[in-house]
C-alpha cells in the first residue's frame, strides 16, 4: 500500500501496515516510511 510521506515529500510503499477505524467510522491505514521511519497515514479502504 502506498502513502505520502510528509518528511520525504514523496509517495512510498508503507511497511508495518495496520487497518484502523477513525473516530467518525471511516476506514484508514497506518504505516511507517521505510526510508526515514516517519509514521504514515492513508484514509480509505485498502
N, CA, C and O atoms as a MOPAC input file, in Angstrom:
PM7 MOZYME 1SCF
protein

 N      0.84100 1    -1.17900 1     0.00000 1
 C      0.00000 1     0.00000 1     0.00000 1
 C      0.88400 1     1.23900 1     0.00000 1
 O      1.82900 1     1.33500 1     0.78300 1
 N      0.57800 1     2.17800 1    -0.87300 1
 C      1.35200 1     3.40000 1    -0.95900 1
 C      0.71000 1     4.51400 1    -0.15200 1
 O     -0.51300 1     4.58400 1    -0.03400 1
 N      1.53300 1     5.36900 1     0.39300 1
 C      1.08300 1     6.54400 1     1.11400 1
 C      2.07600 1     7.66300 1     0.90100 1
 O      3.17000 1     7.44000 1     0.38200 1
 N      1.70100 1     8.86700 1     1.30100 1
 C      2.56700 1    10.02500 1     1.11800 1
 C      3.32700 1    10.28000 1     2.41500 1
 O      2.72900 1    10.41400 1     3.48300 1
 N      4.64600 1    10.34300 1     2.30900 1
 C      5.48600 1    10.63200 1     3.47900 1
 C      5.68200 1    12.14600 1     3.55300 1
 O      6.19300 1    12.75600 1     2.61400 1
 N      5.27900 1    12.74200 1     4.65600 1
 C      5.38300 1    14.18900 1     4.81800 1
 C      6.83800 1    14.64100 1     4.99000 1
 O      7.17800 1    15.77400 1     4.64700 1
 N      7.67300 1    13.78500 1     5.50400 1
 C      9.08200 1    14.14300 1     5.72300 1
 C      9.88700 1    14.03600 1     4.42600 1
 O     10.65900 1    14.93900 1     4.10300 1
 N      9.71300 1    12.93900 1     3.68100 1
 C     10.43300 1    12.73700 1     2.41600 1
 C      9.79800 1    13.52000 1     1.26000 1
 O     10.44800 1    13.78600 1     0.25000 1
 N      8.51600 1    13.88500 1     1.42300 1
 C      7.74300 1    14.58800 1     0.39700 1
 C      7.59300 1    13.78800 1    -0.90300 1
 O      7.61500 1    14.35100 1    -1.99700 1
 N      7.44100 1    12.46700 1    -0.76100 1
 C      7.21500 1    11.58600 1    -1.90500 1
 C      6.24700 1    10.48100 1    -1.50800 1
 O      6.00400 1    10.24400 1    -0.32400 1
 N      5.69300 1     9.80300 1    -2.52300 1
 C      4.87300 1     8.62700 1    -2.26900 1
 C      5.79400 1     7.43400 1    -2.08900 1
 O      6.72100 1     7.23100 1    -2.87300 1
 N      5.53900 1     6.65600 1    -1.06500 1
 C      6.34800 1     5.47600 1    -0.78800 1
 C      5.45100 1     4.32200 1    -0.36200 1
 O      4.31200 1     4.51400 1     0.06300 1
 N      5.99700 1     3.12700 1    -0.49000 1
 C      5.30700 1     1.92100 1    -0.03500 1
 C      5.41600 1     1.86000 1     1.48400 1
 O      6.51900 1     1.91900 1     2.02700 1
 N      4.27800 1     1.74400 1     2.17500 1
 C      4.29300 1     1.68400 1     3.64100 1
 C      4.70700 1     0.30200 1     4.11300 1
 O      4.37600 1    -0.70400 1     3.48500 1
 N      5.43000 1     0.25800 1     5.22000 1
 C      5.72500 1    -1.03600 1     5.84100 1
 C      5.02600 1    -1.07700 1     7.19700 1
 O      4.65800 1    -0.03300 1     7.73700 1
 N      4.84500 1    -2.24500 1     7.73600 1
 C      4.12900 1    -2.45500 1     9.00200 1
 C      2.73400 1    -1.83700 1     8.95900 1
 O      2.34200 1    -1.11800 1     9.87800 1
 N      1.98500 1    -2.11800 1     7.89000 1
 C      0.65100 1    -1.53300 1     7.76100 1
 C     -0.33600 1    -2.15000 1     8.74000 1
 O     -0.23200 1    -3.32200 1     9.10100 1
 N     -1.29200 1    -1.33800 1     9.15700 1
 C     -2.30300 1    -1.76400 1    10.12300 1
 C     -3.62900 1    -1.09500 1     9.75600 1
 O     -3.68600 1     0.12300 1     9.59200 1
 N     -4.69300 1    -1.89100 1     9.62800 1
 C     -6.02100 1    -1.35100 1     9.32500 1
 C     -6.61200 1    -0.77600 1    10.60500 1
 O     -6.63600 1    -1.44600 1    11.63800 1
 N     -7.09000 1     0.46700 1    10.53700 1
 C     -7.71200 1     1.12000 1    11.69100 1
 C     -9.02600 1     1.75900 1    11.26300 1
 O     -9.28400 1     1.94200 1    10.07400 1
 N     -9.84800 1     2.09400 1    12.24700 1
 C    -11.07800 1     2.82700 1    12.00700 1
 C    -10.98900 1     4.14300 1    12.76100 1
 O    -10.71000 1     4.16500 1    13.96000 1
 N    -11.22800 1     5.24500 1    12.04900 1
 C    -11.14600 1     6.55600 1    12.68100 1
 C    -12.36000 1     6.79600 1    13.56700 1
 O    -13.30800 1     6.01200 1    13.54200 1
 N    -12.34200 1     7.87400 1    14.35200 1
 C    -13.43100 1     8.18500 1    15.27300 1
 C    -14.77000 1     8.32500 1    14.57200 1
 O    -15.80900 1     7.97300 1    15.13100 1
 N    -14.74900 1     8.84300 1    13.33800 1
 C    -16.00000 1     9.03900 1    12.60800 1
 C    -16.46000 1     7.77900 1    11.87300 1
 O    -17.46900 1     7.81900 1    11.16900 1
 N    -15.74400 1     6.66200 1    12.02200 1
 C    -16.16000 1     5.39100 1    11.44900 1
 C    -15.54800 1     5.06600 1    10.09700 1
 O    -15.77300 1     3.97500 1     9.57300 1
 N    -14.78100 1     5.98200 1     9.51800 1
 C    -14.16600 1     5.73100 1     8.21000 1
 C    -12.93900 1     4.83300 1     8.35900 1
 O    -12.20900 1     4.94000 1     9.34500 1
 N    -12.70800 1     3.94600 1     7.38200 1
 C    -11.52200 1     3.08700 1     7.43700 1
 C    -10.26800 1     3.85800 1     7.04200 1
 O    -10.33000 1     4.81400 1     6.26900 1
 N     -9.13700 1     3.43400 1     7.57800 1
 C     -7.85100 1     4.05900 1     7.26700 1
 C     -6.74600 1     3.03000 1     7.46500 1
 O     -6.96800 1     1.95900 1     8.02800 1
 N     -5.54300 1     3.37600 1     6.98900 1
 C     -4.38200 1     2.50600 1     7.13100 1
 C     -3.23300 1     3.29800 1     7.72600 1
 O     -2.93100 1     4.40300 1     7.27700 1
 N     -2.59300 1     2.73000 1     8.73900 1
 C     -1.41400 1     3.33600 1     9.34300 1
 C     -0.20400 1     2.53000 1     8.93400 1
 O     -0.29400 1     1.31600 1     8.74900 1
 N      0.93600 1     3.20200 1     8.79000 1
 C      2.15800 1     2.50100 1     8.43100 1
 C      3.37400 1     3.33000 1     8.75900 1
 O      3.26700 1     4.39000 1     9.37500 1
 N      4.54300 1     2.84200 1     8.34400 1
 C      5.81600 1     3.50600 1     8.61000 1
 C      6.56500 1     3.64600 1     7.29900 1
 O      6.56100 1     2.73100 1     6.47600 1
 N      7.21500 1     4.79800 1     7.10000 1
 C      8.02900 1     5.02500 1     5.91400 1
 C      9.28500 1     4.16400 1     6.01400 1
 O      9.98000 1     4.21400 1     7.02900 1
 N      9.59000 1     3.37300 1     4.98200 1
 C     10.76900 1     2.50400 1     5.04800 1
 C     12.08700 1     3.26400 1     4.98300 1
 O     13.11900 1     2.73400 1     5.39400 1
 N     12.07500 1     4.49700 1     4.47400 1
 C     13.30200 1     5.27700 1     4.33600 1
 C     13.66100 1     6.04200 1     5.60600 1
 O     14.77500 1     5.92300 1     6.11700 1
 N     12.69900 1     6.83800 1     6.11800 1
 C     13.02100 1     7.71300 1     7.24900 1
 C     12.39300 1     7.27300 1     8.57100 1
 O     12.77800 1     7.77300 1     9.62800 1
 N     11.43000 1     6.34200 1     8.53100 1
 C     10.82600 1     5.84000 1     9.76400 1
 C      9.68100 1     6.68200 1    10.29200 1
 O      9.20200 1     6.43100 1    11.39800 1
 N      9.22400 1     7.67800 1     9.53400 1
 C      8.12000 1     8.52800 1     9.95100 1
 C      6.79900 1     7.77200 1     9.83000 1
 O      6.63900 1     6.92900 1     8.94700 1
 N      5.84900 1     8.07900 1    10.72500 1
 C      4.53000 1     7.46200 1    10.64700 1
 C      3.80000 1     7.99800 1     9.42200 1
 O      3.87900 1     9.18700 1     9.11200 1
 N      3.08200 1     7.10100 1     8.72100 1
 C      2.30100 1     7.47800 1     7.55000 1
 C      0.85600 1     7.08000 1     7.78700 1
 O      0.57600 1     6.15700 1     8.55200 1
 N     -0.06700 1     7.78100 1     7.12600 1
 C     -1.49600 1     7.56400 1     7.33900 1
 C     -2.21200 1     7.74600 1     6.01700 1
 O     -1.97800 1     8.72900 1     5.31400 1
 N     -3.08700 1     6.80300 1     5.66700 1
 C     -3.85700 1     6.92300 1     4.43300 1
 C     -5.32200 1     6.63800 1     4.73600 1
 O     -5.65700 1     5.58000 1     5.27000 1
 N     -6.19000 1     7.57800 1     4.39500 1
 C     -7.62200 1     7.43300 1     4.61600 1
 C     -8.21700 1     6.65800 1     3.45200 1
 O     -7.86600 1     6.88600 1     2.29400 1
 N     -9.11500 1     5.74600 1     3.76700 1
 C     -9.80000 1     4.96600 1     2.73500 1
 C     -9.51500 1     3.49000 1     2.87000 1
 O     -8.53800 1     3.07400 1     3.49200 1
 N    -10.39200 1     2.70900 1     2.27300 1
 C    -10.25200 1     1.25600 1     2.32900 1
 C     -9.10300 1     0.79900 1     1.44200 1
 O     -8.88700 1     1.35200 1     0.36400 1
 N     -8.37700 1    -0.19800 1     1.89100 1
 C     -7.23900 1    -0.68200 1     1.09700 1
 C     -7.43600 1    -2.12100 1     0.69900 1
 O     -6.58100 1    -2.69800 1     0.02800 1

